[in-house]
Amino acid sequence: MLPTISADELAAVTGGRTTHNPQTDPALLQAIAGLSQAIQGVGQGLVQEKQQESQQSMQFLGQMMQGRAR
């Protein structure tokens, strides 16, 4: 069985496969912001599409009702 390494000992370790970086990469933040805007745009497009479909359905139903009333 492997011995447990204390957190204090691990805190002093540097190098290896990963290193602790307290700052977030500005390019990553920009990419996340761009993705967020793209998702928002898609959502707004879906809302507009649904509204148009609803209006078209209401117009169609109105036309059908007018046709029956004649």
FIGUVO-256360 format. One record per residue: residue in three letters; x, y, z of N, C-alpha, C, O, CB in turn. Coordinates in Angstrom, 2 decimals. Glycine has a CB too. Layout:
BEGIN
> ALA,X,Y,Z,X,Y,Z,X,Y,Z,X,Y,Z,X,Y,Z
...
END
This chain:
BEGIN
> MET,0.84,-1.17,0.00,0.00,0.00,0.00,0.89,1.24,0.00,1.94,1.27,0.65,-0.96,0.00,1.22
> LEU,0.46,2.25,-0.72,1.25,3.49,-0.81,0.98,4.38,0.39,-0.15,4.47,0.87,0.92,4.23,-2.11
> PRO,2.03,5.04,0.86,1.83,5.94,2.01,1.10,7.22,1.57,1.23,7.66,0.43,3.19,6.30,2.66
> THR,0.33,7.79,2.49,-0.40,9.03,2.22,0.56,10.21,2.36,1.35,10.27,3.30,-1.61,9.20,3.18
> ILE,0.47,11.15,1.41,1.31,12.35,1.46,0.47,13.47,2.05,-0.67,13.68,1.64,1.86,12.74,0.03
> SER,1.02,14.19,3.02,0.26,15.25,3.68,0.04,16.43,2.73,0.79,16.62,1.77,0.99,15.73,4.96
> ALA,-1.00,17.21,3.00,-1.33,18.37,2.18,-0.21,19.40,2.23,0.05,20.07,1.22,-2.64,19.01,2.64
> ASP,0.46,19.55,3.37,1.57,20.51,3.48,2.72,20.12,2.56,3.33,20.98,1.93,2.06,20.58,4.94
> GLU,3.01,18.83,2.49,4.08,18.37,1.60,3.69,18.58,0.14,4.53,18.96,-0.68,4.40,16.89,1.87
> LEU,2.44,18.33,-0.18,1.99,18.50,-1.57,1.98,19.96,-1.99,2.21,20.28,-3.16,0.61,17.90,-1.75
> ALA,1.70,20.86,-1.05,1.64,22.29,-1.36,3.01,22.80,-1.83,3.08,23.76,-2.59,1.17,23.10,-0.14
> ALA,4.08,22.17,-1.37,5.43,22.61,-1.73,5.90,22.01,-3.06,6.96,22.39,-3.55,6.40,22.25,-0.63
> VAL,5.14,21.11,-3.64,5.55,20.45,-4.88,5.28,21.37,-6.07,4.20,21.95,-6.19,4.80,19.11,-5.05
> THR,6.28,21.49,-6.95,6.10,22.27,-8.17,6.51,21.40,-9.36,7.21,20.41,-9.21,6.95,23.59,-8.14
> GLY,6.04,21.80,-10.53,6.40,21.06,-11.73,5.46,19.90,-11.94,4.32,19.92,-11.47,7.82,20.57,-11.64
> GLY,5.92,18.92,-12.64,5.07,17.78,-12.95,4.19,18.08,-14.15,4.51,18.93,-14.99,4.22,17.39,-11.74
> ARG,3.09,17.39,-14.22,2.18,17.55,-15.36,1.36,18.83,-15.30,1.04,19.41,-16.33,1.24,16.37,-15.45
> THR,1.03,19.26,-14.10,0.24,20.49,-13.95,0.92,21.41,-12.95,1.63,20.96,-12.05,-1.20,20.17,-13.50
> THR,0.69,22.69,-13.12,1.18,23.67,-12.17,0.00,24.54,-11.75,-0.95,24.72,-12.51,2.34,24.53,-12.77
> HIS,0.07,25.07,-10.57,-1.01,25.91,-10.05,-0.87,27.31,-10.65,0.18,27.95,-10.52,-0.98,25.97,-8.47
> ASN,-1.93,27.77,-11.31,-1.94,29.10,-11.90,-3.16,29.84,-11.36,-4.28,29.54,-11.76,-1.96,29.04,-13.48
> PRO,-2.95,30.80,-10.45,-4.10,31.48,-9.85,-4.86,32.39,-10.82,-5.99,32.78,-10.54,-3.65,32.29,-8.67
> GLN,-4.27,32.73,-11.95,-4.92,33.61,-12.91,-5.52,32.79,-14.04,-4.93,31.83,-14.52,-3.92,34.65,-13.47
> THR,-6.72,33.20,-14.45,-7.36,32.55,-15.58,-6.85,33.19,-16.87,-6.71,34.41,-16.95,-8.92,32.65,-15.49
> ASP,-6.57,32.37,-17.83,-6.05,32.84,-19.11,-7.06,33.78,-19.78,-8.21,33.40,-19.96,-5.73,31.64,-20.04
> PRO,-6.65,35.00,-20.15,-7.57,35.95,-20.79,-8.17,35.39,-22.09,-9.32,35.70,-22.42,-6.85,37.25,-21.08
> ALA,-7.42,34.59,-22.81,-7.95,34.00,-24.05,-9.09,33.05,-23.73,-10.06,32.98,-24.49,-6.84,33.26,-24.82
> LEU,-8.99,32.32,-22.62,-10.05,31.41,-22.21,-11.31,32.20,-21.83,-12.42,31.83,-22.18,-9.59,30.53,-21.03
> LEU,-11.11,33.31,-21.09,-12.25,34.15,-20.72,-12.94,34.71,-21.96,-14.17,34.78,-22.02,-11.81,35.28,-19.81
> GLN,-12.14,35.12,-22.95,-12.71,35.65,-24.20,-13.49,34.57,-24.93,-14.57,34.83,-25.46,-11.59,36.21,-25.10
> ALA,-12.96,33.38,-24.96,-13.64,32.27,-25.63,-14.96,31.95,-24.94,-15.96,31.70,-25.61,-12.74,31.02,-25.67
> ILE,-14.97,31.96,-23.62,-16.19,31.69,-22.87,-17.23,32.78,-23.15,-18.41,32.49,-23.33,-15.90,31.59,-21.35
> ALA,-16.78,34.04,-23.18,-17.70,35.15,-23.47,-18.27,35.02,-24.88,-19.46,35.26,-25.09,-16.98,36.50,-23.31
> GLY,-17.44,34.64,-25.84,-17.92,34.44,-27.21,-18.92,33.31,-27.30,-19.92,33.43,-28.00,-16.76,34.17,-28.14
> LEU,-18.66,32.23,-26.60,-19.58,31.10,-26.59,-20.90,31.51,-25.96,-21.97,31.12,-26.44,-18.96,29.91,-25.83
> SER,-20.83,32.27,-24.90,-22.04,32.74,-24.23,-22.89,33.59,-25.16,-24.11,33.45,-25.20,-21.68,33.54,-22.97
> GLN,-22.25,34.48,-25.92,-22.98,35.32,-26.86,-23.60,34.48,-27.98,-24.72,34.74,-28.41,-22.04,36.38,-27.45
> ALA,-22.88,33.49,-28.44,-23.41,32.62,-29.49,-24.64,31.86,-29.00,-25.63,31.75,-29.72,-22.33,31.63,-29.97
> ILE,-24.57,31.34,-27.79,-25.71,30.61,-27.22,-26.89,31.54,-27.04,-28.03,31.15,-27.30,-25.32,29.97,-25.87
> GLN,-26.63,32.75,-26.59,-27.71,33.72,-26.41,-28.35,34.05,-27.76,-29.57,34.17,-27.85,-27.17,35.00,-25.75
> GLY,-27.54,34.19,-28.79,-28.07,34.47,-30.13,-28.95,33.34,-30.64,-30.00,33.59,-31.24,-26.92,34.70,-31.10
> VAL,-28.53,32.12,-30.41,-29.32,30.96,-30.83,-30.66,30.95,-30.08,-31.71,30.70,-30.67,-28.55,29.64,-30.58
> GLY,-30.61,31.22,-28.78,-31.83,31.25,-27.98,-32.79,32.32,-28.46,-33.99,32.07,-28.56,-31.50,31.48,-26.52
> GLN,-32.27,33.49,-28.77,-33.13,34.57,-29.26,-33.73,34.20,-30.62,-34.89,34.51,-30.89,-32.33,35.88,-29.37
> GLY,-32.94,33.56,-31.46,-33.45,33.12,-32.75,-34.58,32.12,-32.60,-35.57,32.18,-33.33,-32.32,32.51,-33.58
> LEU,-34.44,31.19,-31.65,-35.49,30.20,-31.41,-36.77,30.87,-30.91,-37.87,30.48,-31.31,-35.01,29.16,-30.38
> VAL,-36.62,31.86,-30.04,-37.79,32.58,-29.53,-38.52,33.28,-30.67,-39.74,33.21,-30.76,-37.38,33.61,-28.45
> GLN,-37.78,33.94,-31.54,-38.39,34.64,-32.67,-39.09,33.65,-33.60,-40.19,33.92,-34.09,-37.32,35.43,-33.45
> GLU,-38.46,32.53,-33.84,-39.04,31.51,-34.72,-40.35,30.98,-34.13,-41.34,30.83,-34.85,-38.05,30.34,-34.92
> LYS,-40.36,30.72,-32.84,-41.58,30.23,-32.17,-42.69,31.27,-32.25,-43.85,30.93,-32.47,-41.29,29.86,-30.70
> GLN,-42.34,32.54,-32.07,-43.33,33.60,-32.14,-43.94,33.69,-33.54,-45.15,33.85,-33.69,-42.71,34.95,-31.75
> GLN,-43.09,33.57,-34.56,-43.59,33.62,-35.94,-44.50,32.42,-36.22,-45.54,32.57,-36.86,-42.41,33.64,-36.94
> GLU,-44.10,31.25,-35.75,-44.93,30.06,-35.96,-46.28,30.23,-35.27,-47.31,29.85,-35.83,-44.22,28.80,-35.43
> SER,-46.27,30.79,-34.08,-47.51,30.99,-33.34,-48.41,31.98,-34.07,-49.62,31.76,-34.16,-47.21,31.49,-31.92
> GLN,-47.84,33.06,-34.58,-48.62,34.05,-35.33,-49.21,33.42,-36.59,-50.37,33.67,-36.93,-47.73,35.26,-35.70
> GLN,-48.41,32.62,-37.28,-48.90,31.98,-38.50,-50.03,31.00,-38.17,-51.01,30.92,-38.91,-47.76,31.24,-39.21
> SER,-49.90,30.28,-37.09,-50.96,29.35,-36.69,-52.24,30.09,-36.36,-53.33,29.66,-36.74,-50.51,28.51,-35.49
> MET,-52.11,31.20,-35.65,-53.28,31.99,-35.30,-53.95,32.56,-36.55,-55.17,32.59,-36.64,-52.90,33.12,-34.33
> GLN,-53.15,33.02,-37.51,-53.70,33.54,-38.76,-54.44,32.43,-39.51,-55.53,32.64,-40.02,-52.58,34.13,-39.65
> PHE,-53.84,31.27,-39.56,-54.46,30.14,-40.25,-55.78,29.76,-39.59,-56.78,29.54,-40.27,-53.50,28.94,-40.25
> LEU,-55.78,29.70,-38.25,-57.02,29.37,-37.54,-58.08,30.45,-37.78,-59.26,30.14,-37.95,-56.74,29.22,-36.03
> GLY,-57.66,31.71,-37.79,-58.60,32.80,-38.07,-59.20,32.68,-39.44,-60.40,32.92,-39.61,-57.91,34.14,-37.93
> GLN,-58.40,32.33,-40.42,-58.90,32.14,-41.78,-59.87,30.98,-41.86,-60.88,31.05,-42.56,-57.73,31.92,-42.75
> MET,-59.57,29.91,-41.15,-60.46,28.75,-41.14,-61.82,29.11,-40.51,-62.87,28.71,-41.01,-59.81,27.58,-40.37
> MET,-61.76,29.87,-39.43,-63.00,30.28,-38.75,-63.83,31.20,-39.63,-65.05,31.11,-39.65,-62.69,30.98,-37.41
> GLN,-63.17,32.07,-40.36,-63.87,32.98,-41.28,-64.52,32.18,-42.41,-65.64,32.47,-42.83,-62.89,34.03,-41.86
> GLY,-63.80,31.16,-42.88,-64.33,30.32,-43.96,-65.57,29.55,-43.50,-66.48,29.34,-44.30,-63.26,29.36,-44.45
> ARG,-65.60,29.13,-42.27,-66.76,28.37,-41.75,-67.95,29.30,-41.50,-69.11,28.89,-41.61,-66.38,27.65,-40.43
> ALA,-67.64,30.55,-41.17,-68.73,31.49,-40.85,-69.48,31.90,-42.13,-70.61,32.37,-42.04,-68.17,32.75,-40.13
> ARG,-68.89,31.75,-43.26,-69.53,32.18,-44.50,-70.56,31.21,-44.99,-71.18,31.44,-46.03,-68.52,32.39,-45.56
END
